[in-house]
Amino acid sequence: MDDTTNIVQLALEAFLQTQTLEDAEAIIDQYPNLLTDEIDLFLGSVISDARKKGQEEMAMALDERLEFLRSVRQDTEESQSCNLN
């Protein structure tokens, strides 16, 4: 594994282990690469695999995390868009 893969893995593990909204936001601030298309696609794939294996609770929990990442990403993009105007 290269350094980038390790960092992404660490970021995802840290994010998935957070217990509070504040902790999740702190991890996203520390690892903004969690807001990329690659992470979105990866988590979507993990969720799909969990559902195929009958692990619906895990899939639902991961789906909640993915939706949170998407909402933060959208808010960030809208904020950046407003700052450009």
Order of alpha helices (4+ residues) and beta strands (2+ residues): alpha-alpha-alpha-alpha
